[in-house]
Amino acid sequence: MATFHIYGDESGKLSGNAERTSFCGYVGHVNHWQAFAAVWNDCRFKWQVPPIHMSRIMFPDRKDDEWKQVKQQWGNAWKKKRNIMLRDLSDIVLGSAIKCVGAVVDSKYFQALCDSDPLFKKAHRDPVHLAFHTFVMRGIDRIEVIDKHSPISIVVDNDKEFAMKCYEQLEVLKELASHDQKFARVKDRVSAISFVNDNSYPGVQAADMIAYEARRVMVKRIKNPAYTSKLYDNLTFMREGQPHYYTPKALDSLHAELKKGIADGSITF
């Protein structure tokens, strides 16, 4: 039975040609998650709102669903109440014992690198694989600060487009353990991956919040590298636990490392 859970979610579907893709979430001990879920659901009860889905909250008129009904009920106070509600939820994250993990990838630039170098595509596959890879490894890094042995489970939203990609990438990471010791801990410690209905899992709803907000912040930082928001600060423990940003510069560095590794023989396919 897993002692630590890493909850995750994505934002920016490849099928929708999103220019940036994120896979982010939170890691914590099972006891912390039980406490977190109770407070999170209490907050939703106070506001009388459905499960948290950031894209629906920010654009409620796109579908005729529960979030559109909430907007209609709140009327002219919609934006003010929405922002206070999101602040309340982010305050719960800030005050909890969970830690943010994950990554945001510039999907457009990633694809350009794949087009120019097939080996880059072979090594990193697609933005989801790269972001999920970082999500898992950083989650284990967080846990190993205090615990190097207990079993870990990964819990993600049961999205048809992303679920299989996540499963495939986890298997790739475990296979890499046979010739790269740093991946042995994935094989040894990750005991399960589950795909769940996020409506019933506050951890996945919180992951949805940071995945959405981190992708938005990446866009803002193109023009203003110092950009942040109160919501983002709360969700990342005052930016101490920010997701990793695979900007064009970071992707170029990744590409350079790959070419160097192939040249010196440390990376083979």
HUUR-V718716 format. One line per field, one symbol per residue. ss: DSSP state (a for helix, b for strand, c for the rest). phi: phi as a letter, one per 20 degrees, with the letter a starting at -180 (. if undefined). burial: # if it has 16 or more other ideal C-beta (glycine too) atoms within 10 Angstrom, else .. Layout:
ss = ???
phi = ???
burial = ???
//
This chain:
ss = cccbbbbbbbbccaaacccbbbbbbbbbbaaaaaaaaaaaaaaaaaaccccccaaaaacaaacccaaaaaaaaaaaaaaaaaaaaaaaaaaaaaccccbbbbbbbbaaaaaaaaaacaaaaaaaccaaaaaaaaaaaaaaaaaacccccccbbbbbbccaaaaaaaaaaaaaaaaaccccaaaaaaaaabbbbbbbcaaacaaaaaaaaaaaaaaaaaaaaaaccccccaaaaaaccccccccbbbcaaaaaaaaaaaaaaaaaccccc
phi = .fecddebbdbofffelffcccccrbdafgffffffgffffffffgelcfgfcffffecfefcecfffffgffelfegfffgfffffgfffffgeedecfbpbcdffffgfffffebgfffffdmbgfffffgfgfffffgffffdbdcffccdccfeegfdgfffffffffffffffcbffefffffdeeaccdcffgdcgfffffgfffffffffgffffecgefbbffffffdllmfdffedefgfffffffffffffffenfccd
burial = .###########.#...#.##########..##..##..#..##..#.#.####.##..#......#..##..#......##..##..##.##..#.##########.###.##.....#..##################.##........######....#..##..##..#..#......#.##..##..#.#..#..##################............##.####...#######...#..##..#...........
//
